[in-house]
């Protein structure tokens, strides 16, 4: 909502206000007659009578002229009243102001010589007219776009091929992404099943990309999900995850995630090396943060299966993810740590983490840095690495500042389990040092950077 700029003034017995930021002076009486700001319309769709409150709620995202905004709440006025200073407010807001003992105008801070409030019927009519016109236009646009959605579905049902099919799907995807009402139209008119039927072993990536782009935005029922987990369709999604545009890769990752969460997809369907390679490529694409997040969300899901964890380790996933940690945002970082923790449950996963030179330094930096959850995940990974080779790993960890960080965890308000794990790791790290040397390491080592 735009900030209200107080500019009311009385001229020749008429109230005039500036509207928006264009400097136009608005005579409210003339505005109602001439239809400025939507006045003069005020007719909602036939057979539907909506009050102003409902229209304001449904048009929440629209930019509203500043003259309609209450200076106190910065929300559109529904019952505007004017003070003796000429300033107009929402009735409930100015009455609350008075109830707090204020005897001034909130905008000008002038003392009021008259505490009466006058209903601003002209502005009230103008506000209602403007919102009515905007709501009518919005409703008509929604009906028009639903009709276009039905037309496209009819075209696709006629089994058009080639570029005509691609263009129809592209237009349908665009309006589905922009209008929630079209999603329901597609679902209610057999669109989901029809679009699912377009996917198969001989589907081009151009068609598949548009079809997945539509389906990932819809609420799929169990029948549709069962249709999509057919091997040929999953294989197509994996291929597009590796070879499609960034948007297509993200949509494929989200679609596979939806199918996994619904339990329709069996572990053998997503354990292919091709899928894992595609996900690792996606999370390494620094130019597209949305792709990194989508990739890590799916990696977290697939790493919950032991067989898949072994495959991630075998294709070098551990060092690739470890190297990404310093540049990830907090949301992606948590997913990445979940994956590494899952991989550390395997002997080969622990060894891969130990052999990666940046595992310990990166994990130490994360302690007490992002969240308690991240701290717990990093501690679990550090414990697994140090446990298998304390003589080799403990000195590296202490030199990286682990002892000081662990003392911070123990002294913090973290949960008891986290403190206990910190104490155990601190004891493990101290085994290679004399008491005096270890204490000096705790004091002199770098702490939180």
Secondary structure as GFF3:
##gff-version 3
##sequence-region A 1 449
A	DSSP	beta_strand	9	11	.	.	.	ID=ss1
A	DSSP	beta_strand	14	19	.	.	.	ID=ss2
A	DSSP	beta_strand	24	27	.	.	.	ID=ss3
A	DSSP	alpha_helix	28	34	.	.	.	ID=ss4
A	DSSP	three_ten_helix	36	38	.	.	.	ID=ss5
A	DSSP	alpha_helix	52	58	.	.	.	ID=ss6
A	DSSP	three_ten_helix	66	68	.	.	.	ID=ss7
A	DSSP	beta_strand	80	82	.	.	.	ID=ss8
A	DSSP	beta_strand	88	90	.	.	.	ID=ss9
A	DSSP	alpha_helix	91	99	.	.	.	ID=ss10
A	DSSP	beta_strand	118	119	.	.	.	ID=ss11
A	DSSP	alpha_helix	121	157	.	.	.	ID=ss12
A	DSSP	alpha_helix	162	178	.	.	.	ID=ss13
A	DSSP	alpha_helix	180	188	.	.	.	ID=ss14
A	DSSP	alpha_helix	191	197	.	.	.	ID=ss15
A	DSSP	alpha_helix	205	215	.	.	.	ID=ss16
A	DSSP	alpha_helix	222	228	.	.	.	ID=ss17
A	DSSP	alpha_helix	231	243	.	.	.	ID=ss18
A	DSSP	alpha_helix	246	261	.	.	.	ID=ss19
A	DSSP	three_ten_helix	267	269	.	.	.	ID=ss20
A	DSSP	alpha_helix	273	283	.	.	.	ID=ss21
A	DSSP	alpha_helix	289	302	.	.	.	ID=ss22
A	DSSP	alpha_helix	306	314	.	.	.	ID=ss23
A	DSSP	alpha_helix	317	324	.	.	.	ID=ss24
A	DSSP	three_ten_helix	325	327	.	.	.	ID=ss25
A	DSSP	alpha_helix	330	343	.	.	.	ID=ss26
A	DSSP	alpha_helix	347	355	.	.	.	ID=ss27
A	DSSP	alpha_helix	359	366	.	.	.	ID=ss28
A	DSSP	alpha_helix	372	388	.	.	.	ID=ss29
A	DSSP	alpha_helix	390	399	.	.	.	ID=ss30
A	DSSP	alpha_helix	402	411	.	.	.	ID=ss31
A	DSSP	alpha_helix	416	430	.	.	.	ID=ss32
A	DSSP	alpha_helix	435	444	.	.	.	ID=ss33
###
